[in-house]
Amino acid sequence: MDTQTKKKKIGVAEIIWMSVTGFFVIAGLFLIILGIVGSHLPILAKDNWIILSQDVLKAATAMDYRWWGVIAMMIGVVIGCFSLNHFAKKGDTDSVRNARRRERMQMLGENTPIEVDSTTPNESK
């Protein structure tokens, strides 16, 4: 058997779902960092555009940037877990199917009687 490892192809669906996961996680991190930076900027609150926009968001939804960032990260993590689980099961199913096929072919190869023809091609029966 070959000792080389085969490279697995990553499907388009897997790339899309991992991209969606990455988007939500990065957006969540951005919102959390934006909330922290807005709170610690050394300028007046009336000149701080982050605090001003956060106050508008808080009035509309009762949550600030940090909470929206946590929610976005949690959505990304849940999507990532489900997609990784799905594609891992799909890969395991494929590998098990291939292993069973290899075993069947090997058993067929061992059980098939080999017929040896004693005559040479030039001789007639």
C-alpha positions in Angstrom: 0.0 0.0 0.0 1.2 3.5 -0.7 2.6 5.5 2.2 1.8 8.7 0.5 -1.2 10.7 1.7 -3.7 11.7 -0.8 -4.8 15.3 -1.0 -8.5 15.7 -0.4 -10.3 18.2 -2.6 -12.4 20.8 -0.7 -15.8 21.3 -2.2 -17.3 24.6 -3.2 -20.1 24.2 -0.5 -17.5 23.7 2.2 -15.6 26.8 1.1 -18.8 28.9 1.1 -19.9 27.7 4.6 -16.4 28.3 6.0 -16.4 31.8 4.5 -19.8 32.6 6.0 -18.4 31.4 9.4 -15.3 33.5 9.0 -17.4 36.5 8.1 -19.6 36.2 11.2 -16.6 35.7 13.5 -14.6 38.6 12.1 -17.7 40.9 12.2 -18.2 39.9 15.8 -14.6 40.6 16.7 -14.8 43.9 14.9 -17.9 45.0 16.8 -16.4 44.0 20.1 -13.2 45.9 19.4 -15.2 48.8 18.2 -17.1 48.9 21.5 -14.0 48.7 23.6 -12.1 51.4 21.5 -15.2 53.7 21.7 -15.3 53.4 25.5 -11.6 54.2 25.9 -10.9 56.9 23.3 -9.4 59.9 25.0 -11.8 62.5 23.5 -15.0 64.1 24.6 -18.1 62.0 24.3 -19.8 64.5 22.0 -16.9 64.2 19.6 -16.6 60.4 19.8 -18.5 59.1 16.8 -18.3 55.5 18.1 -20.1 56.4 21.4 -22.7 58.4 19.5 -23.5 55.6 17.1 -23.5 53.1 19.9 -26.0 55.2 21.8 -28.3 55.2 18.8 -27.9 51.5 18.4 -28.5 51.0 22.2 -31.7 53.1 22.0 -33.0 51.0 19.1 -32.1 47.5 20.3 -31.2 47.9 24.0 -27.7 46.3 23.2 -24.4 48.0 22.4 -21.6 47.0 20.0 -20.1 44.5 22.4 -23.3 42.4 22.8 -23.9 42.5 19.0 -20.3 41.3 18.6 -20.8 38.4 21.0 -24.0 37.4 19.2 -22.3 37.6 15.8 -19.4 35.4 17.1 -21.8 32.9 18.6 -23.7 32.7 15.2 -20.4 32.1 13.4 -19.3 29.4 15.9 -22.6 27.6 15.6 -22.5 27.7 11.8 -18.9 26.6 11.8 -19.6 23.6 14.2 -22.6 22.4 12.1 -20.7 22.7 8.8 -17.6 21.1 10.1 -19.7 18.2 11.6 -21.6 17.8 8.3 -18.5 17.7 6.1 -16.6 15.5 8.5 -19.4 12.9 8.4 -19.5 13.2 4.6 -15.8 12.5 4.4 -16.0 9.6 6.8 -18.9 8.1 4.8 -16.9 8.4 1.6 -13.8 6.8 3.2 -15.8 3.9 4.7 -17.5 3.3 1.3 -14.1 3.2 -0.4 -12.7 0.9 2.2 -15.6 -1.5 1.8 -15.2 -1.4 -1.9 -11.5 -2.2 -1.7 -12.2 -5.1 0.6 -14.9 -6.5 -1.8 -12.5 -6.2 -4.7 -9.8 -7.9 -2.7 -12.0 -10.8 -1.7 -13.2 -11.2 -5.3 -9.6 -11.3 -6.5 -8.7 -14.0 -3.9 -11.7 -16.2 -4.5 -11.7 -16.1 -8.2 -10.1 -19.3 -9.5 -7.3 -18.7 -11.9 -7.6 -20.8 -15.0 -4.4 -21.9 -16.5 -4.5 -22.9 -20.1 -2.0 -25.7 -20.8 -2.1 -25.3 -24.6 0.0 -22.7 -26.4 -1.7 -20.4 -28.8 -0.3 -22.2 -31.8 -1.6 -25.6 -30.8 -5.1 -26.6 -31.6 -7.3 -28.8 -29.4 
